[in-house]
Amino acid sequence: MMLQDGSTQILCLTAQSGVPLFSRGASKQLPFSVIGSLNGVHMFGDGQGVALSGCQTDCGGRVVWRVFHDSVMLIAVNGGHRSGGVVQGHVKGEELFLERLLENVWNCMVLVLGRDELTGMKNVERLKKDLRSCFGLIDQLLEDGHRGVMGNLTHCADCLLPPDPALVQEAVDGFTRSVDSEFGCLVVRGRIAAATEKWWRLAPQEVVLLSALMRTLSASGSASCDYPVFLPQGSPTVAHRLLRFQLLPGADVCVLCGPAPTLHKAQSDLVRQFWSPLAETLRDCLAVGERCLPAAVILRAPEILALLVVNREARRSVSCVRAGADDSPALPSRPRCWELLRLFYVFAVTRYFGQEEAPAPGAPAEEGADSRSGASGDFVAGLSHQPLQCYLVTEECKCYGLQTPQHQLFLLCPLSVPTFALRNVATQTLSAVTADTGF
């Protein structure tokens, strides 16, 4: 059967001396002696010319090490799984999940503090204090799996497709130009509903992290904020201003801009000018909710528990769990559906499908960037072709994956759906989502 995600803890230490900087994640923190041992075994291997990247414990847990710019060491410790079954190839998937998590945590630290602050470490105690400003964002990444957000795993922007995309896009473009910027987006219920062309040209990881930051700032309850950010790939040493405004509860607009305009001027004049006439349109976007798809997209509801559609070229994704998933005791709950969807995605991309990473145009590859195709090399080497479809039958649901040159679809169906019908359900679902929305 597919396994429950175990608790994950992130440890951050100085790379040279092993001084702990912070620990986030599991409620029960690892003792200092264990943290020291994890650092010590990595240092011992490094001294012997061995690059230790990960290992598996006797209890099924995993430990992954990453060193960034010879300055910061991040360690992800997963305590194993609460259930005892095994999915073939899941170990490879667990590695992918933890490696992506460490990369995202490092980029979070760069986003908030800038790379120079992390690599030019002069005062460790001061750095510990400064790193506290990253905790909310790091915790957000650790919790996203339970909130139906997939971007930190897929490195694709989580999107919500609005009922009237042209009207929303026009407002985002006009508002962004009014603050003398080319980078702006509208976030509805934590997902991007519209963004400028330059916003989409940012590195996919930057778009994902900026969305996570927006969710964190929105959860703080503030109506607006002026927040300095560094772009981990595009501008890791020079900060930009991130202006964020709450338009309605659950709907926020943000822009990356220069020193003008002031936060007060933008909020009092420009927000009212561009967004007050669109109050009803914004409510329609909010009504889409976690479905992320407008009502015009008709899905075969009884046969679909959850879906994830990835636009491979644009590095965007939409995902949803069926609204009535909690109504039947025979079906997995909504949180469990989200978990199963994540697990099936990891299973498919580590064994069958490619997972391309698209760096920002003109940006050099960052240390730690995941440039692998995503598929397990040993497994794919035994195939005479690139798999385009796969399916998996578990004790809780049936899963189907479909890959085209432009899209990937990951689908969960009830056990009652005949296995031979999965392909037809998947192809019809992908056609309904892409044909009706242009996604």
Protein Blocks (a to p, Z undefined) as FASTA:
>chain_A
ZZdddddddddddfklopafbdchjfbdcdfklmmmmmmmmmmmmmnopacfbdcdfkop
acddddehhlaccddddebjfbfbdcehklmmmmmmmmmmmmmmmmmmmmmnopklmmmc
fblmlmmmmmmmmmmmmmmmmmmmmnopaklmnopacddddfblmlmmmmmmmmmmmnop
abdcddeehiafbdcfklmmpcfklmmmmmmmmmmmmmnopabdcdddddfklmmmbccd
dddddfbghiacdddddfbdcfklmmmmmmmmmmmmmmmmmmmmmmnmmnopafklccdf
klpfbdcdddfklopacddddfklmmpmkbccfklmmmmmmmmmmmmmmmmmccddddde
hiacdehiafbghiafklmmmpcbdcfbdcdddfkbccdddddfkbccdddddfklcfkl
mmmmmmmmmmmmmmmnoZZ
